[in-house]
Amino acid sequence: MARTSVAAAKQGLYRNFFLHADIVIMAGVLAALAAVTLIHAFTLASGLLFLAGLVAFMISEYTTHRFLFHLKTPKQALFLRFLKRLHYDHHTDPNDLKLLFLPVWYSLPNLTVFSALFYVVTGTLEATFAFAAGLVCMLLVYEWKHYIAHRPIQPATRLGKWVKRTHLLHHYKNENYWYGVSTPFVDALFGTLKDEKEVPTSDTAKQLERRTK
């Protein structure tokens, strides 16, 4: 009976992720982009562009998290409401399932603009579709890593456990470090990957609106 209950709980955890509306929509977008890329024949070039999309999202994930989501509390009410939904409220209640995922009204336009800029530079639709597929794929990886960090799921690998640990430090130790959710390695490039023993505990990690700087 106990094993059945544990199995049911695990199924519920996975169901909450894979059947979440924002995840389903973005997975559909990825499937469409992958189909278009394959229709035009998958080549070494498209594979490299896909990888470029993955890396681009990793950098974007870090910079957006640090420089947009952690902006000092704005005075403009609408902008404050925007940041509260995207991130401030998530710090207040890190385990609230409704706040774990990036809303599709944010992620889809964001990645569309990113892809459009790539098209302006390259002038090639096929290249843009492969690059965009990399962006969306890494978004889904980000969402999964973020979900695991806040749910009672124990990563199977040492790397996975470290990734989860660093994100929880961001929430419960100090919000000014460990910005990389899916790829904390990016923090090393920007000097925000620290030994937790060297970082003081912040009194605003769960109250971003109270920050004065």
N, C-alpha and C positions, 0 to 999 in steps of 0.2 A: 504493500500500500504506500509506504514511504517513497519507494523508488518511482512509483507511478506519479506521485505528487511532484517529485523533483523533475521528472521528465516533462510533465505538463507545464511546470513553471518555466523550464528552458524553452519549450515550444512557444510559450507566450512571449518570452523575451525576443525571440527571433521574429515572431509574427509582428510584434510591435514595430520592428524595424522594416522588414521587407514589405509589409502591407501599408506602411505610412504613405499618405497621399503624395507628399513631396518627393519621396524616394521612388515611388511608382512612376511618377511623371518624368523625373530626370532619367530613370532607367529606360523609359520609352524613348526619350530624346537620344540617349546613347545608342540604343538599338537602331534608331533611324540613321544616325550619323555613320555607324559602323556599316549598315547595309549600303548606303550610298558609296562609301569608300570601297567596299568590296565589289560593288557593281562596276566601278571604274578600274577594277583590278588592283589588288593590294601589291604594292611594290616596296622595295627597300626605302625609297624616298618617303612614301606615305607612312611607313613604320617609324622612320626617324622623326617625321613631323608629329606623329602620335606621341612619341616620347618627349618631344619638345613641348607639347601641350601639357603633359604630366608635370614637367619641370616648371613650366610657366605658372601652373596652378599652385604648386608648392610655394613659389615666391609670392604670388598674389595672396595666398592664404595667410602667410606670415604678415605681409605689409598691411593688408586689410585689417587683420585682427589687431595689430599693434597701433596703427595710425588712424584708423577710422573707428573701429569698435571701442577703442579705449580713449577716445577723445575726451577732453575735459568737459564736464556737463554743460551742454549748450543752453543758452537762455531762450532760444526760439522754441516754442512749445511743440510744434509739429516735428522739428528735428529731434527734440528730446524724446518724443514718443517713438520715433523711428529707431533711435539707438536703444531705447528701453526694450523694444520688441526683439531687436537683433542681438543684443548682448547684455545690456545692463541688468535686465531682469533675470537672465540666465545666471549671472553671478550671485544674485540675491537668493535664487533657488536653483542650484546647479543640477538637481535631479528631476526637475519638473519635465516630464516627457514632452509637453507641448512646446517647450522652449529649446529642446535639444537640436532640432533640425533648422537649417536655413530655410526660410519660406521660399517657395518657388517664385513668388512675385519679386523676390530680391535676386536669387541666384540665376534665373533664366535670363532676365534682361542684362544682368552683369556679364554673364558669359557670352551673350549675343554681341554686346558692344566690344568685348575683348576679341571675339572672332572677326567682327567687322573691321577692326583696326588691322588685324592680321591680313585680311583680304586686301585692304588698301595698300599694304606694303608689298604683298606678293602678286596680287592681281589674278590669282588662280583659285577657282572654286574647289577643285579637287584637293589642293593643298590645305585650304581652309577647313574643309570637312574633316580631314585627318587630324589637323591640329585641334579643332573643336572637340572631336571625339576624345582626345587625350585630356582636355580640360574637364569634360563632363565625367570621364572615368575617374579622374583624381578627385573630383568633387564627391563622388560616391564613396571612394576610399576614405576621404576626410570624414564624411558623415558616419561611416561605420566605425572608424577609430574613435570618433567623438562619442558615439553611442556606447561603445564598449567601456570607455573611460568613466561613464556616469551610471552604468548599469552593473548589476552583480554578475558580470561575466569575467571569468579569469582567463586572460590570454594564455595560449599554449606555449608560446616561445618567450625566451628571455628578452628579446627585442620588444615584443608586444607588451610585456610587463613594464619595461622601461618607458615606453611611449605613454602608457596609461599613467604611470607614476608621475612623469613630468607634467602631464596636463592637470592632474590633481594638485600638484604643487602650485600651479598657476592659480587655481581656485582657492586653495586653503592655506597656502603659505604666503605668496606675494604675487599680486596681479601684474607686476612690472617685469616679470621674467617668464620664460618658457611659453612663448606665444605660438610656437609650432605645434599644432594639434596632431596632424597626421605624420609630420616629418620634423621632429625637434632638432634635427641636424641643421636646419636653416638658422636656428637660434645661434649656433656656433659662428655663423658668418657675421652676425650682427651683434655679438657680444652679450646675448641674453640667455645663454645656456650656462647656468651656474651650479656649483655645488650647493645643495640646499643648506648645508651647515654655515655657508658664508653669507646667506641672505637673511635679513631680518624679517620677522613675521609682520605682515602689513595689517593694519586695523581697518582697511577699506577694501579688502579683497572681496567681501560679499556686499559691499555698498559702494559701487563705483560712482554714484551720484554725489557722494560725500567728499570725493577727492578735491583737493585745492590746487593740485598741480599735476 
